[in-house]
């Protein structure tokens, strides 16, 4: 079944806040189906392995460096 809501989170050098956000989404008990997409805008890709380990239900997209917030959201939406 295709999710009804897509949540796109653009990550840039705030790993603790990102993981807190994902924990909050996990505990939210949403009444609709969600997909969560994290776009990594950081120049140095350091979160991929830990993200997949802690949150295997999250889709991870490596950006091409800091492409900006708007472009990061557009990347996640494609």
C-alpha positions in Angstrom: 0.0 0.0 0.0 1.3 3.4 -0.9 1.8 5.8 2.0 -0.7 8.7 2.4 1.8 11.1 3.9 5.5 11.6 3.0 7.7 13.3 5.6 10.9 14.7 4.2 13.6 15.7 6.6 16.7 17.6 5.2 19.7 16.8 7.4 22.6 19.2 7.8 25.0 18.8 10.8 22.4 18.2 13.4 22.4 14.4 14.1 20.9 14.6 17.6 18.0 16.7 16.4 17.5 14.4 13.4 17.4 11.3 15.6 15.0 13.0 18.1 12.7 13.9 15.2 12.7 10.4 13.9 12.1 8.9 17.4 9.1 11.3 17.7 7.7 10.2 14.4 8.2 6.5 15.4 6.3 7.1 18.7 3.5 9.2 17.2 1.2 6.3 16.4 0.0 8.1 13.3 -3.4 7.2 12.2 -2.4 7.3 8.5 0.4 5.5 6.7 3.7 7.4 6.6 6.9 7.3 4.7 9.9 9.1 6.1 12.7 10.3 3.8 16.0 11.8 5.1 18.0 13.8 2.7 21.6 14.2 3.8 22.8 17.7 2.8 26.0 17.4 4.8 29.3 17.6 2.8 30.7 14.6 4.8 28.3 11.7 4.8 28.5 10.3 8.4 24.9 9.3 9.3 24.0 6.6 6.7 25.0 3.5 8.6 23.8 4.6 12.0 20.5 5.9 10.5 19.8 2.5 8.8 20.7 0.7 12.0 18.5 2.7 14.3 15.7 3.5 11.8 15.5 0.8 9.1 12.0 2.1 8.1 13.5 5.4 7.0 14.6 6.0 3.3 18.0 7.6 3.1 19.1 9.8 0.2 22.7 11.1 -0.1 22.7 14.7 -1.4 25.6 16.1 -3.4 26.8 18.3 -0.5 24.9 21.3 0.9 22.4 22.0 -2.0 20.2 24.0 0.3 16.9 23.4 2.1 14.6 23.8 -0.9 16.6 21.7 -3.2 17.0 19.0 -0.5 13.2 18.8 -0.2 12.9 18.6 -4.0 15.4 15.8 -4.0 13.5 13.9 -1.3 10.2 14.4 -3.2 11.5 12.7 -6.4 
